[in-house]
Amino acid sequence: MNRREFIAASCAVMAAQLPVTSADAAIEAAPFLDALRQGRWRIMLTGGREAGADVARLDRQWDGNLVRLKLTNLSTAPIHVEEVVVFDIEHGLDAATQVYAEGFTMLSQTGGTLAEPVDLGYAERKHYRLPEPENLRTVYGILMLRGAGGRTVLGFTSCRRFIGRFGFDAKRLRVSIDTEGLALAPGESWELEELLVTAGDHRETLLAELAGRIEAHHPRLRHDPPPTGWCSWYWYGPRINVAAITANLDWIARNLSQLRYIQIDDGYQPIMGDWLETGKAFGGDVRGVLRQINDRGFEPAIWVAPFIASENSHLFGQHPDWFVKDDAGKPLRSDRIGFGGWRQGPWYCLDGTHPQAQQHLESLFHTLRNEWGCTYFKLDANYWGAIHGGRHFDPAATRVEAYRRGMQAILRGAGADAFLLGCNHPLWPSLGLIHGSRSSGDINRSWGTFASTARQNLLRAWQNGRLWWNDPDCVLLVDRPPGASTRRRQAEPLTDAQYLFHATAIFAAGGLILDGDDLTRITPKRLAILSKLLPPLAQSAKFSDESLQVGVTALPDRVIYSVFNWSDGPAENAIRLPARAQLKDYWSGQDLGEHEGEYSVHIPAGRSAVLIEATVSGATGRR
């Protein structure tokens, strides 16, 4: 077996690890899909009324495993449509059927089972107070169901105007589209978002099918390869200043120039919304620091939360009419319907349908790109650009459209060569509008966060390189000194093994690599780990199931196995080699000898992970 055949066979072995046959999958999927096809639809109007068959009609056109949807007003008067229930069925599945689903924002994912769903990130029904129709657990964009006989994926392949969602419990499944109470004129029709319904054995195959169909509607914004760099937030927080940036820039220039983007995070501005001003605590002019970064041969990068403003900001004070309104016609305070913001709140939300707000966004990013020299933008708090419960300048626009119009203005201003990273953003509404997507909640120096963000990132690895580059958040490799009250505190002491688990998860994610430390404090041992993360693989590990025990990354010249121990005790895992191969430990470089068949990997207690690099015997893999 040559190198290419070995790599292809390794992927096939990984895919085959789930012991299910295609016939089994078809047997289980058939009753469910039949029930879905025959499931009733309903048109819900404002006030909780259901439209009669003489008032509105939903056309569900099946084209293979795609469902195209069109809603028509059959009456002689406008109707205000709150929601289109596409399917509502007793699903007939085992209550223990496993679930993987996304939230409205990137901060939310759902695991667990139909009967007992588990929040893997934020609970949006609590944090943002997003409604859950009929008290069903509500998820967005994709719902994957895994039973004893295989998997079924239901996924909305577009999000141009409306958001698609799924509500479920142990007995019921409800597929719906939120139409926000918009008016549908007599005789008028809406083309709704497309739905994919597909079943099979293998997780990666089904997710690749969904990603491919999404890209047909929302072509990926390309910016290759994935960026590398340094971010100020996870060491300095909002107390970032000129001296800290300069010290880290000097260190990077001397020691690790592969970190190309130097990103100034939240804290440089005096108040939320006034992004072209510098706060006094920053200790200098932001433009001057960005110019220094550029002069040293690096890429200037900056944090902006484009859709929000504090009440005391110049932006809000001078242009309150640019913001989303409440029912009384006043600017909507975000804390009245959900989370009001983490600092300087409550925030107000810029209305992406307002022409002058669009001009402001385009002008802001044109200035940041062409006058300030920024080539990378971390766009945070983007959720507020798609906030629910408000009124827009364009009364016929949904919150998805408001957000997408605002983002299109940002793209025009930033130009074709800039990199836009979405953070705390509405996930499906961002399709086709960002180059990178944060794929987990915020990292911090604690084992609980290392483990939870790793799981979030690896469950979303299917999106990397297909929808955008995933950003697994910063790698953290430097311990905070005890009692450092002026800096963000470290939650607990961490072991070398736990840091290695964290680095392995970042490696397996295969997307952006940004460090979040004070690099002037990094030890040679930890620097060696950081260096081995560069350059990014631009390819994520593939896992056979959601237990995320063994991931396979097939590179042109070798295969790398990411083997995780998620428990407190020791673990035994196995990798399956399709042919005789030379193995070594990726982090330490230790030669593990030649092996074939099943290779057992022992991971001692203490919660860690191992990277094993495999090449065809007689071939040498180089990074």
N, C-alpha and C positions, 0 to 999 in steps of 0.2 A: 504494500500500500504506500503510495507516495503522499507528500504533504497535503496536497489539495484534497485527495480522497479521504485522508485521515480527518481533516477539518469538517468536511461534509458529513462523514459518518458520525462524528462526535455530536453534531447537531441532531442527527436522526436518532441517536441513542437517547439524548436528552428528551426529545419529543415523545419517545416511546416509553418513558418511565412511568407514565400514568397507565395502569393496567386495565384499559377499557377497549373494547372492540367497536368498530363502526356500527355493527349490527345492534349492539347493546344501546349505543347512543340513539340510534334511530328508533328503537323500540320505546325508549322512555320519552323521547322528544315528540313522537307522533301524537299521542293523546293531548299533550300540552299545546302543540301547535294547532291541532284541530279545534281545541277549545278557544284558542286565541282568534282564529279565523272566524269562528261563529259568535264571538263575544259581541255583546251589544255596545252601541255607541250612544252618547248623550251630548247635547249642547246645553251648557249651563249659562244662563243669563245672570246679569247683576241682580242682587236681591235673593239669590238662591233658587230662582225659578228654572225649570227645565223647559226648553223650547219644544213645542209639539212638532210632529212630522210635517205639518202644513206650514210651519214657520221657517225651519232650517233643515238642511240635509248635509250629511257628511259622506263624501265619496271616498271609499277605501279601495284603491286600485293596487292589487298585488302584481308585481312583476318579478317572478322568482321569489327571492327572499327579501325584496324591497317592497315597502308599502308607501305609496304616494297618496297624499291626503288633500282634499279640496272641500272647503266649507262654503255653502251657498245660502244666502238669505232668500227664502221663497215667498216672503210676505211682502206687503205693500208699505211697510213702515221700517225705519231703521231698528235694528236690534243691538243691544249692548251685550257682547259675548264675554263672559267672565272666564270660561274654560271650555275646551273641547275634550271630552272624554273619548279617546280613540278606541279603547278596549276596556271592558270591565268584566272580569271572569272569576269564577271559583277555579283556581289554578290546578287543583288536584295533586300538587306535588307534596312530597314528604316535608313536614315542618322543619326537619333538620337539614334541608337543602341549603348548601353554603351560598353566600352572597358576596359579590364584589360590586361596588357601585361608587359613583362619584357624587359630589355635592354641587351646589350652585357655584361655590367658590373653590379655589385650590386648597383652602384650609380644611376642607371636609372630604372624608371618604367613609364608606360604610363596609364593614365586614360582618362576621357572625353568620347567622342563619335567618331563614324566613321568620321563624318563630322568635328568635332572640338576636336581632341585629345589634351590632357593636359599632360605636363611633370610633373611627381610627384617627380622627382629627377633631376639629371643633364640631359641636352639635349646633347646626345652623338654626334649628328651631328655637334654641335658647339664645345663642349669641347674637344673631341678626334678626331673630323673631320671624323667620320665614314661615309662612303658613304651611300646614300639613293637612291637605283636604281629607275630610272624613276620618281624621285621626289615624291614618295609615302612615307608616314610616315612609317619608318622601325623599327620593334621590333624583339625580338629574343626569341627563346625557346618556349614561350607559347603566345597564343592569345585567350582570352575569350571574347565572344560576348553575351550580354544580351539584349534581346528585350522584348516586351510585352508578348510573348508566351513562354519564357524560355531561356535557355542558350545553347551555343555551345562552346566547347573547342577544339582548335587545338593545339597540343603540340608535340614537338619533344621529343622522349623518350630516345634518346641516343645522345652523343656528343663525340664520340671516335676520329674522324678525322676532321669532317666538322661541321660548325655551321649552324643551320637552322634558317630561318628568315621569317617574314611576312611583306609585304608592303600593305598599304590600303589607301583608301580615301572614300568619300561618296558613290562611285559607284563601286569601283574595289577592288578586293583582289588578291594578288600575293604571292604565297608560294614558297620559293626558298631555295637553298642550295649554300652557297658560297664555290666554289672550287678553288679560288685564282689563276687561270691561270695555274694550274699544268698540266703536260703533261700526256695524256692517250695514251698508245701505241696501235698500230694496233691490233685488236682482243681482247684487254684487257677490263676487266670490273671492275667497282668500286661498292662495296656494300655501299650505302649511308645510312644516318641516318634514323631511323624509325620514322614514324609520327602516332600519335593518333588523331582520329577525333571522338568526342563523343558529345552527346546532352542529356539534361535532365532538370529537374526543379531546382535541389539544388546545389548550389555552392560547398559546402563541399564534396558532393558525387563525383562530377566530378573531383575536384582537388585531392581527395584521389585516384581515378582511375588513374590519370596521375602519381601521385607520386609512386604508386605501380608498374606501368610499367617501370618508370625510375629506380627504385631500382632493377628490374630484369636485367637491363643492367649495372647499376652502383651501386652495393651493398653499402649501407651506411657504412662508417667507424664509428664504435661504440666506444664511450668513455663516460660511464655513471657513475654518473649522470652529468648534465650540470655543468660546473665549476662556482665557485663563487670567487670573489677576489677584488683587488684594482688596478687601473691603474693610472699612473702618468700624462698622457697627458693633461687631461681637467682642471687641475689646474696649472701645471708647464710648459706645452708645452715643447719646445726644451731646456729649461733652467733647466731641472731636474738635481739634484745633490744628493750626498750621504746623506747630512744632512736631506733633505726633505724625502727621502725614509726611513731613520732610524726613524725619528719622527713619520711617519705614521705607520711603522711596530710596534713601541712601543705601539702606541695607539690601533692598531688592536689586538695585543697580550693581552692587558689588557681588552678591551671592547667588541670585536666582532670577536672572533677567527674563526667564520664560514666563514670569507673571507679568503679562503685558498691560492689563488694564488696572489702573489705580483709581479705585472708586471711593469718592467722598459720600458718605451716607448721611442720613437724617441728623440734623444738628447744626449745619452750617448756616441755615436761614434764620432770620429773626422770629418768624412766625409762619405757621402753615398757610400756604397760599402765595406768599411773596418770595418766589423762587429766584428772582434776579437781585435780591438784596442779601447782605451778609450780616449775621448777628455779631454783636460786640464780643461775645465769648469765643468766637472763632479765632480771634487774634490776628487778623489780617484780611486781605481781599481774596475772595474765592477765585476770581478770574486770574489773579497773579499766581496762585498755587496751581491751577490747571495749566497755565502757561509754562510753569516750571516743569510739570510732569511731561508735557509735550517736548520741551527743550531737552529733557534727559532721554528722549527717545522712546517714551512710553505713551500709552493711550489714555487721555483724560476721560474719566467716567464719573457720573453724578447720579444721586438719588433725587427723584422728584415724585410727589404725590399729586398728579395733575388735576384730579377731579374734586379735590377737597380744598376748603379754606376755613380758617378760624374766623370768628365773628369780628375780632379786632384787626384782621388783616386789611391791608390797603385794597386788595382785590375785592373782598366782600364789601368793604365800606363804600367803595366807589362804584361797584357794579352789582348791587343785590339782585337786579333784574336778570342777571345771567344764570341764576341758580334755580334748581328744581323747587317747585312751589308745593305748599300744602293745600288742603281743600279750601282754605280761606284766602288763597292767593298770595300768601307770604312765603318767604324762603323757608324750606322745610328743614327743621332741626333734626339731624339724624338720630339723636338719642330718643326722639319721640316714637320711633318705629323700630329701633334696633340699637346696636352698639354705636355710641356716639363718637368714638375715636380714642386712641391710646394716649394722646397728649394734646393740650391746647384745644380741647373740645368744649362744647359739641361742635362737630364739623357741619358745614353746609356743602351741598353737592352741585358741582357745575353741571349745567344742562347741555348735553352734547347736541341737542336739536336746535339750540339757539344760535343763529348765524354769527352773532358777535362773540359768543363763547367759543365757537369754532375758530374764528379769526384769532382770538386770544391764544388758543392752544397752538395753532400753526405758527403764530409769531413768536411765542415763547420758545418753542423747540427750534425754530430757525435761528433765533438768537443764541441759544445754548450750543447749537451745532456750529454755526458759521462765525460767531463772534467770540464765544467762549471756548470753542475748539473741542467740545465733548463729542466722543464717538460712540459712547455706550451710555444707555439710560436705564437705570433701575426704576421702573414705574410701580410705585407702591400704592396701596389703598385704592386700587382700581375698582374694587367692589362698589364703592360709593358712586361711581359713574353709571352703575346699573341698579341703583337703589330702588326698592319696591315702595309702593304706597304714595308716590309723588305725582305731580302734574307737570307736564312738559310744555315748552313753548309751542311745539308742534303737537297738537292734541291727538293726531292720528298715529303718533309714534309710540312704540313700546319702549320699555326700559332697555331692551337688548339693542334696539335701533339707536337710542340715545347714546349708549356706550360706544357702539360701533362707529357712529358718525364722529364722536369725539376722538376716538382712536385713529380714524382715517385722517383727521386734521393733524394729529400729532405726527403721523407718518409723513405727511406732506412737508411739515416743518423740519423734521429731523433729517430727511433726505434718504436716498436709496442706500447709502453706505454705512449708516448708523446701525447699531445693535439695540433693539428694544427688548428688555426683559420684563415680563409680567410678574407681579408679585401681589399677593392678596387680591387676586383678580377673579372675575367671573370666568369659569373655565371654558365652557362651551361657547359663550359669546365672544371669547378672545380668539377663536379659530381663524387662522389666516391673517391675524393682525399683529402678532408678536413673533420675534425670532427665538426667544427663550421663555420658558415657563418654570417658575418655581414649583417644584414637585413635592414639597413637604412644608410643614409649619416651620417656625423659627427654631434653629438649633441653639443649644446652650451646653455648657460644660457639666453635664450630668448623664449618668448611665440611662436613666429613664428616657431622656430626650434622644440620646444616641440611638436607642433601640426603636423608639416610636417613629422618628424621622426616617430611619433606615427602612422600616417596613413600608412607610408611605412612599418613599422614593422607588423602592424596588417593585411595588405593585403597579406603579405608573411607568415603569421602564419601557413598556410597549409604545409609549408616546414619543420617546426620544428618537430624534432623527426622522420621524414620520410626520408628526404634527408641528414640531419645533425641537429645539434642543432643551432637554430637561436641565433644570438647575437644582441640584440636591441640597442647596444652601452651602454655607462655607465649611471647609474642613478646619477643625480646631485641634491644634496639637500642642499648645503651650498652657501650662498650669498657671493659674493666677496666684500671686503671692497672698498669703493670709492677711486679713485686715486691711486690704487695699480699698478703703472706703470711697475713694474718688472714682473708682472704676466699677464696671458691672461685676457683681459678685459671682464666685463659682459655687455651685450648689453643693458639691461634695468632692472629696478626693477621688481621683480616677486612676485605675491601674494601667500599665502599659498594654495589657491585653484588651482593655476596653477601648483605648485609643486606636489599637490596631483593628478592632471590630469596626469602629467608626470609619477609619480610612478604607477598609475593605468595602464597606457599603458605598462609599463615595466612588471608589474604583468601579464597582459593579454597575453603578448607575450610568456611567459612560457619557455623561454630559459635561456641563461647565465645571471648572475647577477654580474656585476662588478661596484664598486663605483668609481667615478672620482673626488672626492673632496679632499681638505686638511682636513682630518678627525679630526685633532686636533681642528678644529673650529666648528664642528657640534654641534647643540643645542640638548638638550634632546628630544624635540618634534620631530625633524627631525630624530634623531637616532631611535626613536620608529618606524617611517615609514620604515627606512632601515631594521630594525630587522624583520619587518613583511614581507619583501620581501624574507626572507631566511627561509628554503632552497628553491631553485627554484622549481616551480611546475612540471617541465619537461613535461608540457602539455599546449598547447595554447588554448585561448578562440576561440570558433567557432561562426561565424557571418552568418546570413542568407543572407546578401547582402553587397555591397560595401559602404553603408552609415555608417556602423560600429557604429550603435547606441547602440546595446545590444549584448554583447558576453556571451557565456555560457561555463564555464569550469566545466566539470563533474569529480570530484575526487572520490576516493573509498568510502568516508564517507559523502560527501556533494556536493552541487552544488554552484558555485560562479558566480554571474552575474556582469559583468563589464558594467556599464551604462555611456555613454559618452555624454557630451554636447560640441559640436564642435563650437557653435556659441557664440556671445558676449552677447546675451540676455538669459533670463531664458529658461529652457527646461522641457518638460514633456515627460517621456518615461514610458513604461510599461514592466514588466516582467510577463510571463505566467507560473503559477505554476500548475503542473499536479495533485497536491494533497495538502492537508493542510500541511503547513510547518512553522517552526519556523525561523524567519528572524532576522538578526542583521547586523549592519554596520561593515564591516570588519576592517576598519581603526580605528574607535573610540571604537568599541566594544559595541555601543549602542544597546539595545534590541529593536527591531522594532515590536515585538509581533508575534502572529500566524495569518497566512493569507492563503487564497486559491483563485484559479481562477487568475484574473488579478490584479497585484499589481502595483499601480501607483508610479512612482519615480519622484519627483520634484527636479530639479537641478537649483539653483539660478543663476542669471546673474554673469558673471565673468569667464566663461570658466573653467569647472571643470569636475569631474567624480566621480562616486560612486561605491564602491564594496559592494555588498550585499551577505551575506552568508546564504544559505538556507539548513536546515536539516529537515528530516521528523519529524513532531511533536512528541515529546517524546524522540527523539534521540539527542545526544550531538555531535557536530562536534569539533574536535580538530586539531590544526595545528601542 
